[in-house]
Amino acid sequence: MIEAFATGLDREAARVLAYLVGREESERFSGEAASRLAVRVGVDLGRGRVSDVLGTLTDLELVTETTVDSEAPGRPPKGWRADAGRADTIARIRAAHADALLEQAATVASTLGDDVDTTRETTGTDDASVSVGLNWDPNGLHAPLFAGTYDADVTFTGCRGSRAALSAVADGDVDVGLTGAATLLRAHADGHDIVPLALYYQRAMVVLYTTRSAFDGPLRSVEDVRGRRVAMPAGSETGALGRLFLAQAGVVDDVTSVRADGEERAALLDGDADVATGVFTDPLELEGMGHDVDSVLLADHFPVPGPAFVVRRETLRDRPDALRGFLEGAMDGWATARADPAAATQALAEACGSPLDDERRKLEQALDRFAGGDAVEKNGWGWHSADTWERLRVALEQAEAIGRT
């Protein structure tokens, strides 16, 4: 229940709300308001924090403030009850959070230079179908999307990388694309009218990786790359963020860049490069092939956002109902995946015929390493800020990773 609520709430608020809904579902406490002390004990939070959370939940009309029956003289103490049952509470949270994500997307778009008015009246002509272009063929990283239940008619299409997914959005072939953060900002710098809707994962998945035999020893930090040959695909998400990684570490001028578009692993294994850029699943696959692999994760050193859902500006403006339906379903799938990764990968397998074992491992590691962060803990799934995008844009420009071919 906490995972379901936390997709659209501060996690501590989700804990308090789950406690109150749980009381209503129990035989012992159903119909009985909880005192502030009972809530504190039930969720193990301090008095001040509990008071703040209860105030927030009351303002959101998710709980009702009342009184606790007491035989003591004077005014009866305050008490709180959940305003609805589990299913209705989840629906309310997701509807409110979808609206908040749409408003935040408009705010971010404005900061990036694209003003979007999302205050229009609903006309009833918003097509309920939503086509989504994924950043690769469907795999374990996408399993939460296949585990969701959507009010909109949502279809998924695999694209050959972030650039292909973004191009599909720009060309009008799909409504929503899943693409890397650097790819979005590159396209924006090139004049494409694409804006971020929500973050799918919070942290970038790009790594520098190698094998012990290719590197002739262990790769412990990005500093170890100095003086080495690094295979990077030009114009791709991993290439842009790989260059950013090297630039931020101060070693970009001390490495030899090996252009190996789409063949970084081959360059590494063939001896044409000492290190390769990729995503965190690349080292996992090499390990499965029997190699001793070391990797260094960009997100452990620099706060770079992960894959984002992107849309055309007019889609954000003209089709809020359809996007709302997509976001609410994505939240549903995300909650399922967090609570039960096996169920999410089963949904993927049923939709796409993918084998389960490797895909579940990918999903579990991705959830553990890339799903969390302060923004999610405080605001719920998908949250992003204009400051985050602006910092990344500036960093990419300084690293000369925008505009490079």
C-alpha positions as CSV (number, residue, x, y, z in Angstrom):
1,M,0.0,0.0,0.0
2,I,2.9,2.4,0.8
3,E,4.4,1.8,-2.6
4,A,1.1,2.5,-4.3
5,F,0.6,5.7,-2.4
6,A,4.2,6.8,-2.7
7,T,4.0,7.1,-6.5
8,G,2.2,10.4,-6.0
9,L,3.1,11.5,-2.4
10,D,6.0,12.2,-0.2
11,R,7.0,8.8,1.1
12,E,6.5,9.7,4.8
13,A,3.0,11.0,3.9
14,A,2.4,7.7,2.1
15,R,3.4,5.8,5.3
16,V,0.9,7.8,7.4
17,L,-1.9,7.4,4.9
18,A,-1.3,3.7,4.6
19,Y,-1.5,3.4,8.4
20,L,-4.8,5.2,8.5
21,V,-6.3,3.3,5.6
22,G,-5.0,0.1,7.2
23,R,-6.9,1.0,10.4
24,E,-10.1,1.4,8.4
25,E,-9.5,-2.1,6.9
26,S,-8.9,-3.8,10.3
27,E,-11.7,-5.2,12.4
28,R,-10.2,-3.7,15.6
29,F,-10.0,-0.1,14.5
30,S,-12.5,0.4,11.7
31,G,-14.5,3.5,12.2
32,E,-12.2,4.8,15.0
33,A,-10.2,7.9,14.6
34,A,-6.5,7.8,15.3
35,S,-4.9,10.2,17.7
36,R,-1.7,12.0,16.8
37,L,0.1,9.7,19.3
38,A,-1.3,6.6,17.7
39,V,-0.1,7.8,14.3
40,R,3.4,8.5,15.7
41,V,3.6,5.0,17.2
42,G,2.1,3.4,14.1
43,V,4.6,4.9,11.6
44,D,7.6,5.7,13.9
45,L,7.8,9.4,13.1
46,G,8.3,12.4,15.3
47,R,5.5,14.6,16.6
48,G,6.4,17.6,14.4
49,R,6.7,15.6,11.2
50,V,3.4,13.7,11.9
51,S,1.6,17.0,12.5
52,D,2.9,18.4,9.2
53,V,2.0,15.2,7.2
54,L,-1.5,15.1,8.7
55,G,-2.0,18.7,7.7
56,T,-0.9,18.0,4.2
57,L,-3.1,14.9,3.9
58,T,-6.0,16.9,5.3
59,D,-5.5,19.7,2.8
60,L,-5.4,17.1,0.0
61,E,-8.7,15.7,1.3
62,L,-7.2,12.3,1.7
63,V,-7.8,12.2,5.5
64,T,-10.5,13.8,7.6
65,E,-9.7,15.6,10.9
66,T,-12.2,14.7,13.6
67,T,-11.9,13.9,17.3
68,V,-11.0,10.9,19.4
69,D,-13.5,9.5,21.9
70,S,-12.2,10.3,25.4
71,E,-13.6,10.1,28.9
72,A,-11.2,12.8,30.1
73,P,-12.7,16.2,30.9
74,G,-12.4,19.1,28.5
75,R,-12.2,19.3,24.7
76,P,-11.7,15.9,23.1
77,P,-8.3,15.4,21.4
78,K,-8.0,15.6,17.7
79,G,-8.1,12.5,15.6
80,W,-7.8,11.5,11.9
81,R,-9.4,9.0,9.6
82,A,-8.7,8.0,6.1
83,D,-11.3,9.7,3.8
84,A,-11.7,6.7,1.5
85,G,-10.8,3.1,1.1
86,R,-7.6,1.8,-0.6
87,A,-8.7,1.7,-4.2
88,D,-10.4,5.2,-4.1
89,T,-7.4,6.7,-2.3
90,I,-5.0,5.3,-4.9
91,A,-7.2,6.8,-7.7
92,R,-7.3,10.2,-6.0
93,I,-3.5,10.2,-5.4
94,R,-2.7,9.3,-9.0
95,A,-5.1,11.8,-10.5
96,A,-3.7,14.6,-8.4
97,H,-0.1,13.6,-9.1
98,A,-0.8,13.3,-12.9
99,D,-2.1,16.9,-12.8
100,A,1.0,18.0,-10.8
101,L,3.3,16.4,-13.3
102,L,1.5,18.1,-16.2
103,E,1.9,21.4,-14.4
104,Q,5.5,20.8,-13.7
105,A,6.2,19.8,-17.3
106,A,4.7,23.2,-18.4
107,T,7.0,24.9,-15.8
108,V,10.1,23.1,-17.1
109,A,9.1,23.8,-20.7
110,S,8.8,27.5,-19.9
111,T,12.3,27.5,-18.3
112,L,13.7,25.8,-21.4
113,G,12.1,28.5,-23.5
114,D,8.8,26.9,-24.4
115,D,5.8,28.5,-22.8
116,V,2.9,26.0,-22.5
117,D,-0.6,27.0,-21.4
118,T,-2.2,23.9,-19.8
119,T,-5.2,25.8,-18.3
120,R,-7.5,25.3,-21.3
121,E,-11.0,23.9,-20.7
122,T,-11.5,20.2,-21.6
123,T,-13.5,20.0,-24.8
124,G,-14.1,16.3,-24.8
125,T,-12.3,15.9,-28.1
126,D,-9.0,14.7,-26.6
127,D,-8.3,11.3,-28.3
128,A,-7.8,8.7,-25.5
129,S,-5.1,6.8,-27.5
130,V,-1.5,7.3,-26.6
131,S,1.4,5.8,-28.6
132,V,4.8,5.5,-26.8
133,G,8.1,5.1,-28.4
134,L,10.6,3.3,-26.1
135,N,14.3,3.9,-26.2
136,W,15.0,0.3,-27.1
137,D,13.2,-3.0,-27.8
138,P,11.0,-3.8,-24.8
139,N,13.1,-5.3,-21.9
140,G,13.2,-5.5,-18.2
141,L,13.8,-1.8,-17.8
142,H,10.4,-1.2,-19.4
143,A,8.6,-3.8,-17.4
144,P,6.8,-1.3,-15.1
145,L,5.1,0.2,-18.2
146,F,3.7,-3.2,-19.2
147,A,2.5,-3.9,-15.7
148,G,0.3,-0.8,-15.6
149,T,-3.5,-0.6,-16.1
150,Y,-4.3,2.4,-18.3
151,D,-7.6,4.4,-18.8
152,A,-6.1,5.5,-22.1
153,D,-5.5,3.2,-25.1
154,V,-1.7,2.9,-24.7
155,T,0.6,1.1,-27.2
156,F,4.3,0.7,-27.0
157,T,6.8,0.5,-29.9
158,G,10.5,-0.2,-29.5
159,C,12.9,2.2,-31.1
160,R,16.6,1.8,-31.8
161,G,17.9,4.1,-29.1
162,S,17.1,7.5,-27.5
163,R,17.6,9.5,-30.7
164,A,15.3,7.2,-32.6
165,A,12.6,7.6,-29.9
166,L,12.9,11.3,-29.9
167,S,12.8,11.5,-33.7
168,A,9.6,9.5,-33.6
169,V,8.1,12.1,-31.3
170,A,9.4,15.0,-33.4
171,D,8.0,13.4,-36.6
172,G,4.6,12.8,-35.1
173,D,5.0,9.0,-35.4
174,V,4.3,8.6,-31.6
175,D,2.8,10.8,-29.0
176,V,5.3,10.1,-26.2
177,G,8.9,9.1,-26.4
178,L,11.3,7.6,-23.8
179,T,14.7,9.2,-24.3
180,G,17.9,10.1,-22.5
181,A,18.2,13.5,-20.8
182,A,21.2,14.5,-22.9
183,T,19.4,13.5,-26.1
184,L,16.5,15.7,-25.2
185,L,18.7,18.7,-24.5
186,R,20.7,18.1,-27.7
187,A,17.4,18.1,-29.7
188,H,16.2,21.2,-27.9
189,A,19.5,23.0,-28.8
190,D,18.9,22.0,-32.4
191,G,15.5,23.7,-32.4
192,H,13.2,20.7,-31.9
193,D,10.0,21.6,-30.0
194,I,10.2,18.7,-27.6
195,V,9.6,19.1,-23.8
196,P,10.1,16.6,-20.9
197,L,6.9,15.2,-19.4
198,A,8.3,13.2,-16.5
199,L,11.4,11.2,-15.5
200,Y,11.0,7.5,-15.8
201,Y,14.1,6.7,-13.7
202,Q,15.6,9.4,-11.6
203,R,19.3,8.7,-12.3
204,A,21.3,8.2,-15.5
205,M,22.4,4.7,-16.2
206,V,25.5,5.4,-18.2
207,V,28.8,3.7,-17.2
208,L,32.4,3.4,-18.2
209,Y,33.2,-0.3,-18.2
210,T,36.0,-2.7,-19.2
211,T,37.2,-6.2,-18.7
212,R,40.3,-7.0,-16.5
213,S,42.0,-8.5,-19.6
214,A,41.4,-5.5,-21.8
215,F,42.4,-3.0,-19.1
216,D,45.2,-5.1,-17.8
217,G,44.0,-4.7,-14.3
218,P,41.1,-3.3,-12.3
219,L,39.2,-0.1,-13.2
220,R,38.5,1.5,-9.8
221,S,37.6,5.1,-10.7
222,V,37.3,7.4,-13.7
223,E,40.8,8.7,-12.9
224,D,42.1,5.3,-14.0
225,V,41.0,6.1,-17.5
226,R,43.6,8.8,-18.0
227,G,45.9,7.9,-20.9
228,R,43.6,5.2,-22.2
229,R,41.5,4.6,-25.3
230,V,37.8,5.1,-24.8
231,A,35.1,3.7,-27.2
232,M,32.2,6.2,-27.5
233,P,29.4,6.4,-30.0
234,A,29.2,9.8,-31.6
235,G,25.9,11.6,-31.3
236,S,24.3,9.1,-28.8
237,E,23.1,9.4,-25.2
238,T,25.9,7.3,-23.9
239,G,28.4,9.2,-26.0
240,A,27.3,12.6,-24.7
241,L,27.1,11.5,-21.1
242,G,30.4,9.6,-21.4
243,R,32.1,12.7,-22.6
244,L,30.4,14.7,-19.8
245,F,31.7,12.1,-17.3
246,L,35.3,12.4,-18.5
247,A,35.1,16.2,-18.6
248,Q,33.7,16.6,-15.1
249,A,36.4,14.3,-13.9
250,G,39.1,16.4,-15.6
251,V,40.4,13.6,-17.8
252,V,38.7,14.3,-21.2
253,D,41.8,15.8,-22.7
254,D,43.9,12.9,-21.5
255,V,42.1,10.1,-23.3
256,T,41.9,8.9,-26.9
257,S,38.4,8.7,-28.1
258,V,37.7,5.7,-30.3
259,R,34.6,6.2,-32.5
260,A,32.7,2.9,-32.4
261,D,29.1,3.7,-33.2
262,G,27.0,0.9,-31.8
263,E,30.1,-1.4,-31.6
264,E,31.7,-0.3,-28.3
265,R,31.7,-3.7,-26.8
266,A,33.3,-5.2,-29.9
267,A,36.0,-2.5,-29.8
268,L,36.7,-3.4,-26.2
269,L,36.8,-7.2,-26.8
270,D,38.8,-6.8,-30.1
271,G,41.5,-4.8,-28.4
272,D,40.7,-1.5,-30.2
273,A,39.8,0.3,-27.0
274,D,40.7,-0.1,-23.3
275,V,37.4,1.2,-21.9
276,A,33.9,1.6,-23.4
277,T,30.9,3.7,-22.6
278,G,27.5,2.1,-22.2
279,V,24.6,1.5,-19.8
280,F,24.7,-0.5,-16.6
281,T,23.3,-3.7,-18.4
282,D,26.4,-3.9,-20.6
283,P,28.7,-5.0,-17.8
284,L,26.0,-7.5,-16.6
285,E,25.9,-9.1,-20.1
286,L,29.7,-9.3,-20.3
287,E,29.8,-11.0,-16.8
288,G,27.3,-13.5,-18.2
289,M,29.7,-14.3,-20.9
290,G,32.4,-15.1,-18.4
291,H,34.4,-11.9,-18.3
292,D,35.8,-10.2,-15.2
293,V,34.2,-6.8,-15.6
294,D,34.7,-3.4,-13.8
295,S,32.5,-0.4,-14.3
296,V,32.1,3.1,-12.9
297,L,28.7,4.7,-12.8
298,L,28.2,8.3,-13.8
299,A,25.3,8.8,-11.4
300,D,27.5,7.9,-8.4
301,H,29.6,11.0,-9.2
302,F,27.3,13.6,-10.9
303,P,23.6,14.3,-10.6
304,V,22.4,13.5,-14.1
305,P,18.7,12.7,-14.6
306,G,17.7,9.4,-16.1
307,P,15.5,8.5,-19.1
308,A,12.6,10.9,-19.5
309,F,9.2,10.8,-21.2
310,V,9.1,13.6,-23.8
311,V,6.3,15.1,-25.9
312,R,5.8,17.8,-28.4
313,R,4.7,21.1,-26.9
314,E,1.4,21.0,-28.7
315,T,0.7,17.5,-27.3
316,L,1.3,18.8,-23.7
317,R,-1.0,21.7,-24.5
318,D,-3.8,20.0,-26.4
319,R,-4.0,16.5,-25.0
320,P,-3.8,16.7,-21.2
321,D,-6.5,14.0,-20.7
322,A,-4.7,11.4,-22.8
323,L,-1.4,12.2,-21.1
324,R,-3.1,12.1,-17.7
325,G,-4.4,8.6,-18.5
326,F,-0.9,7.5,-19.6
327,L,0.8,8.9,-16.5
328,E,-1.8,7.3,-14.1
329,G,-1.2,3.9,-15.7
330,A,2.5,4.3,-15.6
331,M,2.2,5.0,-11.9
332,D,0.2,1.9,-11.5
333,G,2.9,-0.2,-13.2
334,W,5.6,1.5,-11.2
335,A,4.0,0.6,-7.9
336,T,3.5,-3.0,-9.1
337,A,7.2,-3.2,-10.0
338,R,8.4,-1.7,-6.8
339,A,6.3,-4.1,-4.7
340,D,6.6,-7.2,-6.9
341,P,9.3,-7.2,-9.7
342,A,8.4,-10.7,-10.7
343,A,4.8,-9.6,-11.5
344,A,6.1,-6.7,-13.6
345,T,8.5,-9.0,-15.6
346,Q,5.7,-11.5,-16.0
347,A,3.5,-8.7,-17.6
348,L,6.4,-7.9,-19.9
349,A,6.8,-11.5,-20.9
350,E,3.1,-11.9,-21.6
351,A,3.1,-8.8,-23.8
352,C,6.3,-9.3,-25.6
353,G,7.4,-13.0,-25.2
354,S,10.6,-11.9,-23.5
355,P,12.5,-14.5,-21.3
356,L,12.0,-13.7,-17.6
357,D,15.2,-14.4,-15.7
358,D,17.6,-11.9,-17.2
359,E,14.9,-9.2,-17.5
360,R,13.9,-9.5,-13.9
361,R,17.5,-9.1,-12.9
362,K,17.8,-5.9,-15.0
363,L,14.6,-4.5,-13.5
364,E,15.6,-5.3,-9.9
365,Q,19.0,-3.7,-10.3
366,A,17.5,-0.7,-12.1
367,L,14.9,-0.1,-9.3
368,D,17.6,-0.4,-6.7
369,R,20.2,1.8,-8.3
370,F,18.3,4.4,-10.4
371,A,14.7,4.7,-9.2
372,G,15.2,6.6,-6.0
373,G,16.3,10.1,-5.0
374,D,15.2,13.1,-3.0
375,A,12.8,14.3,-5.7
376,V,10.9,11.0,-5.6
377,E,11.0,10.7,-1.8
378,K,9.5,14.2,-1.5
379,N,7.3,14.5,-4.5
380,G,6.5,11.1,-5.9
381,W,7.4,9.2,-9.1
382,G,8.4,11.1,-12.3
383,W,9.3,14.4,-10.6
384,H,11.9,16.7,-12.1
385,S,12.7,20.4,-11.9
386,A,13.8,23.2,-14.2
387,D,17.0,23.6,-12.2
388,T,17.9,20.0,-12.9
389,W,17.6,20.4,-16.6
390,E,19.4,23.8,-16.6
391,R,22.3,22.4,-14.7
392,L,22.7,19.5,-17.1
393,R,22.4,21.8,-20.1
394,V,25.2,24.0,-18.8
395,A,27.4,21.0,-18.0
396,L,26.9,19.5,-21.5
397,E,27.7,22.8,-23.1
398,Q,30.9,23.2,-21.0
399,A,31.9,19.6,-21.9
400,E,31.2,20.4,-25.6
401,A,28.8,17.5,-25.6
402,I,26.0,19.4,-27.2
403,G,26.3,20.0,-30.9
404,R,29.0,17.4,-31.5
405,T,28.5,14.9,-34.3
